[in-house]
Every structure is written in C-alpha cells, then in structure tokens.
Amino acid sequence: MKKIAIQGIQGSNHHIVANNYYGANISLDECLSFDVLVDSLINSRSEQAIMALENTIAGSIIPNYALIDKYNLHISGEYYLPIHHHLMALPNQQIEDITEVCSHPMALLQCKEFFKQHKHIKLVEDVDTSAVAKRIADQQLKGIAAIAPKMAADIFGLSIIEDEIQTIKNNATRFVIIQTSHPENGKNEINKASLRFELDHKRGSLAAVLNVMSDCKLNLTKIQSLPKIETPWKYAFFVDVTFEAYEDFEKAKAIIQIMAEEFKILGEYKNGRL
C-alpha cells in the first residue's frame, strides 16, 4: 500500500485528489502544513505527496513553488480538481443559527460573496477545511460551521446547510504529485514539463528564451517569477510548457540550458488537462 502525504486531513480536497489519482488502496500521511508535507517526503514517511500549486481564482501558491525548488523535489504528475465549497455544521441548524464560520483562508476568499449576504457571521481563518469539520463534530460545536467538500460532511456526520457557496462555479485547483526521486515517466507519456531558470539583467533575455520555446513548438501554459531572497532584485522563473513531440522539448531544453543560469527541470509528466 503506497503511503501518500496530503495537506490537511481526510475529507479535504487533497484527500479527494489522492483517491481520484491513486484509487482507494493508499495510506495517508495527514500534514497540517505544506512544510510538514515536504518534511514527510524528505524523511521517507511517505513515498509521494500531493501539493496544491495554483487556483483559477486565487492564482499561484507562491510558497509551494519555493518549497519544490529549495528541496529539489520532482513533479511526476498533475491533477485538476473542480472545487466545490459547502457550508456544513451539526444537524438541525439553519444559516440563521450560525454565528461563526472557520476555514482555510483560500476557501474563505473563494466564498466571500456568499457571506456578504450573511453579515451576522464572523469569518475565522483556520489551517484546513476538513480539520474544522472534524473539530465541530468531535467537540459538538453548535453555532459554528465549516466550509469543506461534501466528503468531509459524510465522514464527520455533519449536515450541509448551503450547497455550492463558491463565488465562481467553474473554480478549479491544479495539484501536482511530488517526490524526492527522479520520476520514471516514459517519453511516450510525457507531453508537459515544468522548468526553473534564472537570467541576466539584459534587455530581451526573457524574450529570447520564450522565442526558443516558440521556435521549438512548445506551448507556454504558465510563467511565474519568484525573487531570490539572498540576491536582491534577482528573480527565478518557473515555467510550464506543453508539447506534442518529446523531441521538440529535448531540443528546446538543450538550447535554454546554454542561455539561462541555474537551469533545472522540475518535472516531465503527462498533461493532467487532456
């Protein structure tokens, strides 16, 4: 049985991704922060981990890019999960009975329009969506609700007060599968890659790299810059590209490696959106 680290506990979106990606025959290492999740990998408490990386509403989760880079982790796959937020509490309560809602900051952000209609409710940030649901059930907390997936309500015996309270209904989060070892994906399966590199402060340096990608028939799907803390005004670029032929990517990779500094391949894997 494969041991998989997730951020949060059972019933969380990370748990849903684990079930969908691997199937039911897995063991979970529940981590209440992404730092603990990375520690689980590094200290071999888990074989692989699931990490949220970006959301269609909230954008990139910048600290997670930094964690992957700092600890030389490898991306072996990805999964896109439609996000559904539900308001849940102990049974036999209505929205008027709720005075406080606790959840992860991103979940609160994604549901803020709903709570503008219920100004009597105090919003409180917490570490994890499902952890709040569990605490409500364990301590039998009335008047307090959680924002979490339906799976959490089923697991912890809570009732859904309001369905689908997210502001944007087609909201989705991209999760990546990470590990400490280099993944053994076959070239015939690989059609996406994540890269990291730095560039000199020269006019057109980034444009030159992007032109190479275009000339080699790569499709740029993501570009994210992160400041290098130890070097003021120096940035690292994190780039995702897709391609039809692995040979095109190999050609681009060889050229960019010469043009850029600190070039690193974070992962070569199958595009999760296909």
Kinemage of the C-alpha trace (Angstrom):
@kinemage 1
@onewidth
@group {chain A} dominant
@subgroup {mainchain}
@vectorlist {calphas} color= white
{ca met a 1} P 0.000 0.000 0.000
{ca lys a 2} L 1.535 3.285 -1.133
{ca lys a 3} L 1.954 5.999 1.518
{ca ile a 4} L 0.869 9.420 0.231
{ca ala a 5} L 1.312 12.722 2.074
{ca ile a 6} L -1.527 15.235 1.781
{ca gln a 7} L -2.006 18.733 3.129
{ca gly a 8} L -4.923 18.519 5.529
{ca ile a 9} L -6.834 15.512 6.772
{ca gln a 10} L -9.326 13.026 5.353
{ca gly a 11} L -12.226 14.750 3.670
{ca ser a 12} L -10.063 17.569 2.303
{ca asn a 13} L -9.594 18.391 -1.369
{ca his a 14} L -6.099 16.870 -1.178
{ca his a 15} L -7.739 13.644 0.037
{ca ile a 16} L -10.172 13.729 -2.895
{ca val a 17} L -7.263 14.131 -5.322
{ca ala a 18} L -5.423 11.232 -3.663
{ca asn a 19} L -8.438 8.947 -4.117
{ca asn a 20} L -9.028 10.045 -7.716
{ca tyr a 21} L -5.375 9.834 -8.742
{ca tyr a 22} L -4.290 6.631 -6.988
{ca gly a 23} L -7.508 4.789 -6.183
{ca ala a 24} L -8.555 3.638 -2.727
{ca asn a 25} L -5.580 1.369 -1.993
{ca ile a 26} L -3.378 4.033 -0.361
{ca ser a 27} L -2.340 5.072 3.127
{ca leu a 28} L -2.410 8.787 4.024
{ca asp a 29} L 0.099 10.857 5.945
{ca glu a 30} L -2.035 13.826 7.020
{ca cys a 31} L 0.001 17.053 7.215
{ca leu a 32} L -1.422 20.339 8.501
{ca ser a 33} L 1.034 22.470 6.521
{ca phe a 34} L 2.976 22.205 3.268
{ca asp a 35} L 6.246 22.428 5.228
{ca val a 36} L 5.258 19.321 7.172
{ca leu a 37} L 4.239 17.670 3.891
{ca val a 38} L 7.707 18.266 2.413
{ca asp a 39} L 9.292 17.001 5.633
{ca ser a 40} L 7.240 13.813 5.262
{ca leu a 41} L 8.805 13.222 1.841
{ca ile a 42} L 12.351 14.092 2.836
{ca asn a 43} L 12.255 11.847 5.904
{ca ser a 44} L 10.618 8.975 3.981
{ca arg a 45} L 7.382 8.925 5.951
{ca ser a 46} L 5.684 8.978 2.548
{ca glu a 47} L 6.619 7.892 -0.975
{ca gln a 48} L 4.861 10.716 -2.817
{ca ala a 49} L 2.917 13.827 -1.880
{ca ile a 50} L 0.056 15.866 -3.320
{ca met a 51} L 0.546 19.632 -3.335
{ca ala a 52} L -1.845 22.361 -4.489
{ca leu a 53} L 0.024 24.752 -6.774
{ca glu a 54} L -2.478 27.158 -8.309
{ca asn a 55} L -6.151 28.060 -8.338
{ca thr a 56} L -8.241 29.715 -11.040
{ca ile a 57} L -9.445 32.389 -8.596
{ca ala a 58} L -6.606 32.887 -6.114
{ca gly a 59} L -3.747 32.314 -8.572
{ca ser a 60} L -0.385 30.718 -7.786
{ca ile a 61} L 0.504 29.411 -4.343
{ca ile a 62} L 3.925 31.071 -4.388
{ca pro a 63} L 5.431 29.428 -1.261
{ca asn a 64} L 4.877 25.979 -2.774
{ca tyr a 65} L 6.961 26.836 -5.846
{ca ala a 66} L 9.730 27.857 -3.441
{ca leu a 67} L 9.432 24.586 -1.485
{ca ile a 68} L 9.722 22.458 -4.625
{ca asp a 69} L 12.780 24.434 -5.711
{ca lys a 70} L 14.506 24.607 -2.310
{ca tyr a 71} L 14.279 20.888 -1.592
{ca asn a 72} L 14.944 19.731 -5.192
{ca leu a 73} L 11.649 17.875 -5.409
{ca his a 74} L 10.420 16.324 -8.644
{ca ile a 75} L 6.967 16.674 -10.195
{ca ser a 76} L 5.803 13.317 -11.549
{ca gly a 77} L 2.208 14.210 -12.435
{ca glu a 78} L -0.646 16.655 -12.008
{ca tyr a 79} L -4.387 16.647 -11.365
{ca tyr a 80} L -7.018 19.361 -11.909
{ca leu a 81} L -9.853 19.279 -9.392
{ca pro a 82} L -13.082 21.308 -9.710
{ca ile a 83} L -13.584 22.994 -6.347
{ca his a 84} L -16.967 22.772 -4.600
{ca his a 85} L -17.414 24.565 -1.285
{ca his a 86} L -20.256 23.578 1.032
{ca leu a 87} L -21.306 25.120 4.333
{ca met a 88} L -21.714 22.395 6.964
{ca ala a 89} L -22.492 22.192 10.663
{ca leu a 90} L -24.030 19.898 13.267
{ca pro a 91} L -27.514 18.635 12.271
{ca asn a 92} L -30.741 20.577 12.874
{ca gln a 93} L -29.273 24.052 12.344
{ca gln a 94} L -30.116 26.747 9.808
{ca ile a 95} L -27.989 29.548 8.380
{ca glu a 96} L -29.561 31.916 10.953
{ca asp a 97} L -28.171 29.773 13.789
{ca ile a 98} L -24.576 30.116 12.579
{ca thr a 99} L -22.511 32.903 14.160
{ca glu a 100} L -19.020 31.822 13.075
{ca val a 101} L -17.502 30.089 10.055
{ca cys a 102} L -13.972 28.732 10.203
{ca ser a 103} L -11.999 27.573 7.176
{ca his a 104} L -8.779 27.809 5.225
{ca pro a 105} L -8.072 31.404 4.058
{ca met a 106} L -8.349 30.397 0.394
{ca ala a 107} L -11.760 28.810 0.936
{ca leu a 108} L -12.974 31.964 2.688
{ca leu a 109} L -11.647 34.067 -0.192
{ca gln a 110} L -13.439 31.922 -2.751
{ca cys a 111} L -16.774 32.281 -0.900
{ca lys a 112} L -16.675 35.913 0.185
{ca glu a 113} L -19.619 36.987 -1.995
{ca phe a 114} L -21.878 34.466 -0.264
{ca phe a 115} L -21.053 35.825 3.183
{ca lys a 116} L -21.821 39.401 2.138
{ca gln a 117} L -25.442 38.249 2.286
{ca his a 118} L -24.980 36.975 5.850
{ca lys a 119} L -23.305 39.774 7.746
{ca his a 120} L -24.120 38.253 11.144
{ca ile a 121} L -21.487 35.541 10.514
{ca lys a 122} L -17.911 36.063 11.695
{ca leu a 123} L -15.265 34.585 9.372
{ca val a 124} L -12.241 32.973 11.029
{ca glu a 125} L -9.159 31.652 9.237
{ca asp a 126} L -8.012 28.131 10.090
{ca val a 127} L -5.367 25.701 8.890
{ca asp a 128} L -7.587 23.268 6.978
{ca thr a 129} L -11.147 22.944 5.732
{ca ser a 130} L -11.782 19.379 6.900
{ca ala a 131} L -9.934 19.840 10.194
{ca val a 132} L -12.586 22.392 11.147
{ca ala a 133} L -15.350 19.934 10.213
{ca lys a 134} L -13.729 17.287 12.400
{ca arg a 135} L -13.393 19.686 15.336
{ca ile a 136} L -17.061 20.683 15.093
{ca ala a 137} L -18.055 17.012 15.172
{ca asp a 138} L -15.610 15.982 17.929
{ca gln a 139} L -16.497 18.886 20.231
{ca gln a 140} L -20.180 19.110 19.195
{ca leu a 141} L -19.842 22.838 18.500
{ca lys a 142} L -23.200 24.447 17.778
{ca gly a 143} L -23.394 27.806 16.013
{ca ile a 144} L -20.112 27.157 14.211
{ca ala a 145} L -19.868 25.971 10.608
{ca ala a 146} L -17.120 24.812 8.274
{ca ile a 147} L -16.517 25.292 4.556
{ca ala a 148} L -15.411 21.941 3.185
{ca pro a 149} L -16.055 19.309 0.498
{ca lys a 150} L -19.106 17.060 0.845
{ca met a 151} L -16.784 14.178 1.657
{ca ala a 152} L -15.990 15.858 4.993
{ca ala a 153} L -19.687 16.062 5.899
{ca asp a 154} L -20.092 12.363 5.124
{ca ile a 155} L -17.016 11.375 7.154
{ca phe a 156} L -17.757 13.503 10.226
{ca gly a 157} L -21.558 13.306 10.273
{ca leu a 158} L -22.329 16.953 9.572
{ca ser a 159} L -25.270 18.396 7.655
{ca ile a 160} L -24.974 20.601 4.593
{ca ile a 161} L -26.598 23.979 5.307
{ca glu a 162} L -25.803 25.556 1.937
{ca asp a 163} L -24.538 23.860 -1.245
{ca glu a 164} L -22.022 25.301 -3.711
{ca ile a 165} L -21.297 28.616 -1.985
{ca gln a 166} L -18.173 29.402 -4.034
{ca thr a 167} L -18.369 32.705 -5.916
{ca ile a 168} L -17.251 31.306 -9.278
{ca lys a 169} L -18.844 27.975 -10.098
{ca asn a 170} L -16.147 26.747 -12.520
{ca asn a 171} L -13.377 27.221 -9.961
{ca ala a 172} L -10.581 24.627 -10.123
{ca thr a 173} L -7.250 23.918 -8.432
{ca arg a 174} L -4.183 22.375 -10.007
{ca phe a 175} L -2.422 19.820 -7.826
{ca val a 176} L 0.987 18.292 -8.532
{ca ile a 177} L 2.355 14.925 -7.477
{ca ile a 178} L 5.831 15.373 -5.990
{ca gln a 179} L 8.581 13.048 -4.850
{ca thr a 180} L 12.254 13.145 -3.876
{ca ser a 181} L 13.459 10.763 -6.591
{ca his a 182} L 13.504 11.365 -10.325
{ca pro a 183} L 10.223 10.017 -11.807
{ca glu a 184} L 10.356 7.181 -14.298
{ca asn a 185} L 7.829 8.512 -16.797
{ca gly a 186} L 8.240 7.101 -20.291
{ca lys a 187} L 8.954 9.550 -23.124
{ca asn a 188} L 5.830 8.397 -24.942
{ca glu a 189} L 3.727 9.514 -21.934
{ca ile a 190} L 5.388 12.909 -21.416
{ca asn a 191} L 3.771 15.959 -23.017
{ca lys a 192} L 4.258 18.582 -20.314
{ca ala a 193} L 7.248 19.901 -18.367
{ca ser a 194} L 7.955 22.312 -15.519
{ca leu a 195} L 11.208 24.283 -15.695
{ca arg a 196} L 13.076 26.681 -13.444
{ca phe a 197} L 15.818 29.081 -14.553
{ca glu a 198} L 17.425 32.479 -13.968
{ca leu a 199} L 18.516 35.128 -16.461
{ca asp a 200} L 20.990 38.007 -16.605
{ca his a 201} L 19.664 41.561 -16.360
{ca lys a 202} L 19.962 42.124 -20.092
{ca arg a 203} L 17.435 43.606 -22.463
{ca gly a 204} L 15.455 40.901 -24.224
{ca ser a 205} L 16.903 37.953 -22.248
{ca leu a 206} L 13.487 36.566 -21.285
{ca ala a 207} L 12.084 37.251 -24.754
{ca ala a 208} L 14.961 35.261 -26.281
{ca val a 209} L 14.129 32.210 -24.132
{ca leu a 210} L 10.435 32.477 -24.965
{ca asn a 211} L 11.300 32.675 -28.670
{ca val a 212} L 13.258 29.436 -28.372
{ca met a 213} L 10.202 27.766 -26.845
{ca ser a 214} L 8.023 29.037 -29.679
{ca asp a 215} L 10.505 28.013 -32.365
{ca cys a 216} L 10.658 24.511 -30.866
{ca lys a 217} L 6.850 24.201 -30.932
{ca leu a 218} L 6.371 24.428 -27.176
{ca asn a 219} L 3.203 25.964 -25.787
{ca leu a 220} L 3.810 28.167 -22.741
{ca thr a 221} L 0.979 27.493 -20.260
{ca lys a 222} L 2.411 29.157 -17.153
{ca ile a 223} L 5.155 31.604 -16.192
{ca gln a 224} L 5.789 32.679 -12.619
{ca ser a 225} L 8.666 34.730 -11.209
{ca leu a 226} L 9.966 34.432 -7.647
{ca pro a 227} L 12.502 36.775 -6.033
{ca lys a 228} L 15.760 35.248 -4.834
{ca ile a 229} L 15.837 36.297 -1.196
{ca glu a 230} L 19.609 36.027 -0.919
{ca thr a 231} L 20.159 38.170 -4.044
{ca pro a 232} L 18.099 41.403 -4.070
{ca trp a 233} L 16.387 42.224 -7.406
{ca lys a 234} L 17.295 38.828 -8.825
{ca tyr a 235} L 14.433 36.570 -9.930
{ca ala a 236} L 13.934 32.925 -10.791
{ca phe a 237} L 11.391 31.991 -13.453
{ca phe a 238} L 9.124 28.970 -13.172
{ca val a 239} L 7.651 27.896 -16.495
{ca asp a 240} L 5.231 25.178 -17.615
{ca val a 241} L 5.205 24.091 -21.257
{ca thr a 242} L 3.241 21.528 -23.225
{ca phe a 243} L 4.284 19.857 -26.482
{ca glu a 244} L 3.240 17.155 -28.904
{ca ala a 245} L 6.662 15.636 -29.607
{ca tyr a 246} L 9.170 14.941 -26.838
{ca glu a 247} L 11.963 15.568 -29.348
{ca asp a 248} L 10.836 19.206 -29.644
{ca phe a 249} L 11.125 19.608 -25.900
{ca glu a 250} L 14.574 17.977 -25.859
{ca lys a 251} L 15.786 20.462 -28.473
{ca ala a 252} L 14.433 23.440 -26.525
{ca lys a 253} L 15.844 22.078 -23.288
{ca ala a 254} L 19.349 21.837 -24.738
{ca ile a 255} L 19.264 25.431 -26.032
{ca ile a 256} L 17.744 27.004 -22.903
{ca gln a 257} L 20.285 25.231 -20.731
{ca ile a 258} L 23.003 27.198 -22.545
{ca met a 259} L 21.145 30.528 -22.469
{ca ala a 260} L 19.925 30.504 -18.858
{ca glu a 261} L 21.515 30.273 -15.418
{ca glu a 262} L 20.657 27.724 -12.716
{ca phe a 263} L 18.516 25.762 -15.172
{ca lys a 264} L 16.522 22.991 -13.542
{ca ile a 265} L 13.867 20.559 -14.765
{ca leu a 266} L 11.273 20.294 -12.022
{ca gly a 267} L 9.308 17.602 -13.808
{ca glu a 268} L 8.406 15.902 -17.092
{ca tyr a 269} L 4.965 14.309 -16.988
{ca lys a 270} L 1.561 13.808 -18.593
{ca asn a 271} L -0.669 16.852 -19.030
{ca gly a 272} L -3.492 16.495 -16.499
{ca arg a 273} L -5.945 18.526 -18.589
{ca leu a 274} L -6.019 16.129 -21.550
